[in-house]
Amino acid sequence: MQALTYHGAHDVRVDNVPDPQLVQDDDILLRVTATAICGSDLHLYRGKVPSLKHGDILGHEFMGVVEDVGVGVDKLRKGDRVVVPFTIACGQCFFCEQSSFSACERTNPGEGLTVNKKSLRPGAGLFGFGHANGGYSGGQAEFVRVPRANVGPLKVPDVLGDEEVLFLSDILPTGYQAVLNAQVGPGSVVVIFGAGPVGCMAVACAKMLGAERIFVVDHHDYRLAHVREIYGAEVINFDECDDPAAEIVQRTDYRGADASIDCVGFEAHGSKLETTMAALKLEVASGIVIRQAIAATRRTGIISIPGVYAGFIHGFLIGDLFDKGLSIRTGQTHVQKHMPTLLRHIESGALTPHTVISHRQPLSEAAAAYAVFDKREDECRKVVLKPGM
């Protein structure tokens, strides 16, 4: 089969690789009908995830049709059309029983990403995200083996097209959980840093849940135009405004927003000092968005962080966090928990996540699509790849 494989930083290729096989009794084999490039995939593409190996198949947003099922699969049958969550969960461990599926203790044979982990078990395995996260082959391929298929893959109605439901696999639940963590509701004032795919989903969910004002901070005008035109967001380009947090505080009666959501993560554009420290491996991330979020949020407010971070950062400003009485919520998305609710919102028309799509390409052109998305060329917001297109 064809699959998008990793061969080093900025070097991904569509190769012919062996077809996947059933391994465990609760596996399914899926024929992929649509997959997408996620902003998180760019961390891997740029060589920022050290547990990748040459030939690893990338991709964690995908859906398709069930081609075969293991003898232990009782919730799906051949021919079912499903969306697959990017987190792999057993459904039976301590965390899964609490619906904290991304913390599953049984699906990641890798070491995980916790630095000071002691003897802590790693969190859930992830599709296409390196060997620290389980080494599972991803879904940017013609076929994929889906383990733990009784827990996760969601059957979708035929009346909905692939593009309408594809983002149930990651970015829509991620944006939704971020908004829930921020306790956004009717009348809320919220700041969303980053107008990439997850940021767009967070804006959509905040709007759906009744937010009164939504500020969006980014520096790509075409992204800001999208969230302004589709959702009525108040936009700030940080290339034109040196201190977005100060602007937000002024626009909110010198109080700040009820909540801030960091949809950027560890590859944010930082200061020259942070860039130098990262190059010297004295830290692994820029803390500029977190500092902006602390500054932009009112006293007793909430900071929600769906953006991916690893390791440590300097300049955390914990004193400001304490003085303002802020709360922080973060972590990988419990996708399985949110998928059914979000599917209902899509069916009702309350959410239209497919509006974020700007580019559609055959899987065979995935390498070129990565380059376009990485460089933000051609006003690229989100790429969907289709095997056999």
N, C-alpha and C positions, 0 to 999 in steps of 0.2 A: 504494500500500500504506500501512498504518499503521506509524508508527515513533515512538519516544520521542525528542524533539529538545530541544536545549539553547537557552535564550533568555536566559540570565543567571543570576546566583546565586539559588538557590531557585526558579527558574522553568523547569520542564521541561514539555513538552506532547506529547500524542499527536497528531501531525499526519498529514495525507495527503501523501505524498511520492512522487516517481517510483520505479518499480520499478528495482532494480539490473540491470545488464547484464553479460554476459561482456566482459572487456577484454583480458586476456592469455590465451594458449593454455592455461596451466595453472590457470585459474580454474574454480571451480564456482559455481553458484547454489544456495543452500540455502533450503528452506522451513523456517522456524524452528518447532519444536514446543514448545520450552521455553527460557526464558532466565531470568536471575536478576539481582537487584540485589546488587552486591558492596560491601563496605565501602570499597573504593577508589573506587567510583562516587560515594560521598558527597563525596570531595575535589573532584570536578568539580561536583557539585550545589551545593556551598557556594561555588563560584567561586574555588577555590584553584589551579586549573590555567589559567594565562593564555593558553595556546595554543588554547583552545576558541573556536569561532566560532558565531554564532547559526545555528541550523538543523542543527548537527552531530548525528548519530545516536549515542546513547550505548549502552553495554553491551558487555561482553567475556566474559560467561559465557553460552554458548548452544549449542544442538544442534538437529538436525533431519534432514530428508530431502533428499537430493540431487535437485534438479529439472532441472539441465542441467549439462553438463560441456564444458570447452574441448577442442580437438583434441589438446592436449598432456597431458591427464590420463590416466594409465594405471593408477592404483590405485583409482579409484572409478568407479561407474557410476550412472546415473539410478536412483533408488529406494533406494540405500544409505542406511542410517540411521547418522549419525555425530555424534560430539562434536568440537567445534573448539577447539583450544588458543588462549588469548588472545594468545600471542606468534606472530608471523608470521616464518617462517624459510625460507631458500632451500635448506638441506640440503647446500650445496656449498662454502661459504666456509670460511676458516680456522677460525672458531669452530664452525660447524655440524659440521665434520668431527671435532671434539672432543666433540660432543654438548652444546656450550654454546650452545643454540639461542637463548636470550634475548640473546646478544651478536652475533647475525647481522649481518653488515656490509652486506647488500644490500637489505634490505626497508624501511628507513626513509629516505624522502626529506626528512624534517624535520631539525631541528637537534639533537634529543636533549635530555637534561636535565643533562648534565655542565656545570658552571659553568666550571671551569678546564680546558677541553678541548683547548687548543692546536689542532692540526689532526686530532685524533682523530675517527674516524668514529663516528656514533651507534650505539646498540644497536638491537635488532630493532624493527620496527614493531609496534604494538599496536592491536587493534580498539577503536574507540570511546573513545580516550584522548587526543584533541587532536592538533593539527598538529605539535607538537614530536615526537610519536611516530608520525608518518606520515600523519595525517589520514584514517585508514581509518574508514569507517562501521561502527558497532557492530551488535550482534545483538539489541538490544531493538526488534525490528522483525518484520514478517511474513516478509520475505525479506532475504537478505544475500549480497553477493558475497564469496567466500572465495578470496583469491589464494594462490599456492604450494600448491595443494591436493594435490600429491603428497607434501608434507612437513607432516604435522600432523594433519589430520582422521582420527579413529580410528573405524573401523566397530565398532558395538556389537551384541551378540546380542539377538535379539528377546525372549528370555526375561527380560531386564532392562528395567524401566520407565524412562522418561525421568528421573524423580527419583532413581533409584538411580545413574545414571551422569553426570548433568548436571554435577556438580562436578568431574569430571575436566578440565573446561575451565580451571579456575584454582585455587579455594581448596583442593581436596584435594592436588594436586601441590605447591602452595605450602606447605601445612602439612607435607607429607611431606619436601620438600627442606629446610625449616627444621630438622626433627628430624634428618635425615641430617647436615646441616652441624654440628649440635650433638653429633654422635657418640653419640646416645642408643642404648642397648642394654640387655640384661638387667642388672638391678640399678642402673640409673642413677637419680639424683635430679635432676629438672629443674624449673625454674621457667618458667611461661608467663605473660607479661604480656599481658592482653587476652583476654576470653572471647567475642569476636565470632566470626564465621564461620571466619576463618583460625585463630584461637586454638583453636576447637573441633576443627578438623581436625588441628592440631598435637597436641592432647591425645589424639585418637583414634589417631594414628600412633605417638606415644610409648608409649601403652598397648600397641599391637600389637607394637611392637619390644621390649617387655619392661621398660620403666621400672618401677622399684620404687616410687618416690614421685613424684607430680606435683603441684606447687603451682601454683595459678592465681590471679592477681591481677587484679581488676576492681572496679568499684563498682556494677554492676547486679546486684541480688540474684537476679533471675530467670535471668540468664546463669550466675551462679555455681552456682545450684541445678541447672541443667542438667548442667554438667560434673561436679558432685559425684554426682548421681544416676545418670548414664549411665556415667561412667568412674571413679568413686571418687576424684576429685581432692580434694586438700586446698585449701580455698579461703580467700582473704583479701580482704576488702572494704576498699579503701584509704580509703574515707570513714570507716571505723571504726578503722582502724589507720594512724597517722600515718607509720609507716616500715615498710612490708612487708619490705624487705630485712633490717632488723634482726630482725624476727620470724622470717624464714627462717633466718638465721644461727643464731639461738638454737635453732631446732627441728632443726638438723642438726649438733649437737654443736659449735657455735661454729666451724664450718668453712665452710659455704656449700654451695650446690648444685653438681653437676658441670657444669651448663650452664644458661644462661638464654636464653629465646627472646622477642624483642620483636615481638609481633604487633599493636602499636598504631600505630607510625609517627609522622609529624610533627605530627599533630593531637592529641597527648596533652594531658591537662589539666596545664598547667604552673603555675609560680608567678606571682604578680602581676607580677614583674619580666619574666619571659619573655613574658607576655601583652602587656605594654607594648612590649617590644622588637619583638615580631612586628607590633604595630599600627604602629610607626614604621618597619617594614621594616629594622630593624637586624639581624634574623635571621629565618629562615623557619620555624623549628620549635622545639618544646620538647624539651629534652634530658633531661627527668626520668626517662623510662623507661630510657634508656641508662645514666644514673647509678645508678638502682636495680639494673639488671642487673649493672653492674660490682661494686656492693656485695654483691649476693646470691650471686655466683659464687665458688666456692672458688679458691684459688691453682692455677694451671696449667689452669683450666677454660676453657670456650668460651662466647662470646656469639654467638647466631645472630639475625640481623635480617631477617625477611621483611617487616616493616612498611615502608611506603613513606616515604622521606625525600628531600628535595631541598635544595640550597643548603647552609647552614652553621648550626651551633648553637654556643652558648657553654657553658662549664662542662663540658667533655668529660671532665675528670679523667684525662688521659693518664698522669699520674704513678701513679695507682692501677692503671691498666691494666698499666703496665710493672712496678710493684712486685709485682703478683700474677701476672705472667706469663700474662696472659689472651690468648686468640686471638679474633678476630672474623671471622665469615663472614656475608656479606650478598649482596643482589642480586636481580634479577628471576628468576623461576622458569624453568628449562629444561623447560617443560611436556611437550614431545614426548618427552623422555627418560624421563619417569616414567609416562606414561599407560598403556602396556601392563602394567607391573608392578602398578599400582594397580587396573586393571581385573580382573586375576586375583584380587587380594585381595577385591574386591567380589563376584566370582563365588563365591569360597569362603565368603563370609560373615564374613571377618576384619575387614572394614570395612563400615560401614553409614552412609555420609555423609549420607543423606537424613534422618536423625533430627534434624539441625539445623534443618530447615524448620519454620517456625511459621506462615507466611502464604502463601496461594496466591491470585493475582488474575489476571483477564484483562488482556491487554496494554493494553486500552482504559482501564484504571484505574491505569496505571503512575505517573502524576504523584502521585496520592493515596498510592500505596504508597511512593513515595520519601519523602514527608513523614512518614509513620508510622515508617518505618525510621530516618530522620534523627533524629527526636525520641525514639526508643526507646519509642514508645507501644504499648499493647496487648501488652506483653512480646514485641516483635518481634525475633526472632533472625535470620531469613533469609526473604526473599521470592522466590518463584518466580512468574514471569509467563508466561501461556500465550496466544499468539495464538488467537483464535477460541473461547476458553473460554466 
